[in-house]
């Protein structure tokens, strides 16, 4: 496997998210192999690549929805999921894992909203139960966040009454209400009808312009080119390239990536 193509590192503040030598297998089959990735505060990084490359597994390891075999994921310098006990690495306590998981906001392919709760109730569930916010504080923040994603008039609607694009925007608003350090997006437009994709991408573009730290897995290559600061290309569980977006698309680093881009554009 060739070395990773990436831009030289420069001196800057410590990354808000560091993924170091991350390895993960399922039933003995490697899914992630020696993945290394730093994301600075305010960066938008898009992860692309063929199906089965390990992209979703990477996101799920970042917020410890999946355990990992070796290496580490560090948010603001603190590892999620594990701690050292002498010379051994042991899984961390549920309390610490939950505390660290709050530092990430995950938006899933499927909307994962509670169907029996209104939009507003979906948004305040986490802040009141997990962050300990008062009901009044959580409602005020949720109301403002709904307005920011263009859904101020849907606070008392139930998920079944919303379009797929609206449900996904509620999912983004719910993640924002938890005040995460890093937003994680896992193919958030893949379950949407084509005419609804734009409204979700517009919200993500706005978040990037606001300076939110974002790690997104996407097949929307034009969007990634326009919005992401960097493109990470994965294949067979490895990071093959990590480059500024403009450089990645204008000067693909190898024939494999050039072929992937050409095939994607033809779809």
N, C-alpha and C positions, 0 to 999 in steps of 0.2 A: 504494500500500500504506500503511495507516495506521501511525502511530507505535506502537512497542511499549508495551503497558500494563504498567507495573511500579511497584513501591513505590519511594519516594525512597531513595537511598542514605544510609547513616549512617556515621560514622567508626567503623572497627573495624580489627582486624589485617589485614594483607594476605591476599588469598584464597589458599587452597592450590592452587586450580585457576582459571586465568583463560583464557577463550577470547575473543579480541579480533579483531573485524572479519574473521572466518573466512569464506573463500569457497572453494568446490570445485565443479568441473564434471566431467562425464564426457562425452567426445566433443563438447565444446562446449555441452552442456546443463547449465545451472546446477542444482546440487543443494543447495548451501548458499550463502546470500547474506548477507554482513555479519552473521554470528552473533556476538553478544556475550553472555557469561555468566560471572559470578564465583561461585565456590562456596567458602564458608568452611570451615575445619577443623571437622569434626563435623556438617556439614549433610547432610541427605538431600534431594536434588532429583529430582523425577520429571519426565520429559519425555514428553508425550503429544501426540496429534494424529493426523490421518488417515494412512492408508498412503501412502507416497511423499513424506512431508513432509521427509525427510532425517534422521530421528532416528537410525537405525543408522549412517548415514554420519558423523554428528557424533561418535558414540562411537568409531568406527574412526579418525577423525582425532585424537581425544584421545590414543590410544596409538600413533598413527602406523602403524596397519595400512593406512590410506589416506594418501597424500600429500595436501597441500592447495595451492591455487593462490596464495593471499595471506592476509594476516592472520597470527595466531599462536595457538599453544596453549602455555601456560606453567604448569609445575608447580613450586610454591615459587619462582616468579620466573624459572625457567630454561626456555627454549623447547625444545620437543621437535621434532626433525626437521630443523631448519635453523639456520644461523648466518650471521652477516654476514662477508663478505670484501670490505672496502672499501665501495663503494656497492652491492654486489650481494648478494643472498641466495642461498646455495648449500646443497644438502642436506648434512646433517651426516654424520660418519663412522659406519660401522656400529657401532663400539664405543660411541660416545656415544648413538646411537639406542637401542641395547640397554640401556645404563645408565639412560636416561630412561624407557624402557618398563617397567623394573622398578618404577617408582614407581606404576604403575597395575596393578590386578588385574582382568582382563576375564573375565566369565562370559557364555558365549554361549547363543544359542537352543538349539543342539544341544550335546551335552555335551562333545564334543571330548576324550574320555579316550583314552589309549592302550589299545587292547583287549588287547594282549599283556602288559600290566603289571597287577599287583594294585592295589587301591585304595591301599595304603600306598606302593607303588612309584611310582604316579602322583603322589602328594603330595610325595615326596622328590626326584623327578627335578630339578625347578627349583632348589630350595634347595641341593642338592649340586653341580649342574653350573654354575649361574649365580651363586648367592650365595656359593659356596665354603664352605658349612657342612659340618661333619664328618657322617659317616653317623649317628653316635650322636645328635648334636644335631638333625639333620633328622628322625630317627625320633621322638625325644621330642616335638618340636613337632607333627609330623603326628599322632601318637597323641592328643595333647591337643586338637588342632583337630577331629579326627574325633569325639571325645567331645562337643565343643561343638555339633556339628551333628547329634547323635543317631545316629552311625554307628560307635561304638567297636567293635562286634562285627563290622564288615565290613572290617577292615583287610586281611585276606588273601583277600577275595573278588575276583573279576574282574568288570569292568563288565557283561559279558553276563549275569551272575547277579543283577544289581540291577534294581530297578524304575526307571522314568524319573525319579521323584522322588528316589530314592536317588542315581542318577547325577548329577542336578543338584546335590544337596547335596555330593557329592564334588567337583564342579566349583567350588562356592563354597569348600570347604575348601582346595582346591588354590590358589585365588587368595589366600586368607588366609595360606597358608604362605609366600608370597613377601613378606609384610610390606609391602604397598603403602600409599602415602599416600592413594590414591583407589581405591574399588571401582566398577567399571563393570558394569552389568547390562543385557543386551540381550534384552528380552522372554523372560526365563528360564523363564516358565511356558507359553509358547505351544506347545511341543511335548509338553506333558504331558496325560494324561487328566485330566478335571475333578477326580476324587477325589484326585489326587496334588498338585494345585496348593497346597493349604493347608499341606502340610508344608514346602514350599520358601518360601512367604511367611512362615511362622513363623520360619524361620531369618533371613530378611532383616529382619523386624521386630526380632528380638533384636539384630542387628548395628547397626541404627539406634539402638536404645535404649542400646547400648554407646558410642555417640558416634562410630561409624565415618563417614568421609566417603564418601558414596555418590551416584553419578549413575546413575539407572536409567531406561531406556526401558520403558514398560509400557502395556498395555491394561487392567490391573486397576485401574480407577478408584476403587473403594471402598478398596482397599489404599492407593493413592496418597493419597487423602484422609485416611486414618487415620494414615499413617506419615510422609509427606513433610513437610518444613518448607516447601518451595516447589514450585509447579507451573509448569513451562515449557510453553507451548503452541506447537507449531510447525506451520506450513503452508507448502507450496511453498518449502521451504528457508529460511524465515525464522522468527525468534522473534517471535510475535505478542503474547504475554503472558508475564509473569514475575511471579508474585504469591504471597503466602503461601497455603498450601493451603486454609485455611478460607475466606479471602476469595474465592479463585478459585471454589470450589464454591458458596458461599452467594450470591455476587454476581458471576456471570459478567460479564466486562467488555464483551461485545458480543454481538450476535445470532448471529454465526457460532459462537462458542464455546458459547453457550446451546443452539443446535441440535445441535452435536456431542455435548454432554453428554446431551441428551434422547435422541438416537438411540442412544448407548452404553447408557443405562439400559434401553432397550427391548429390547436383545438378550438 
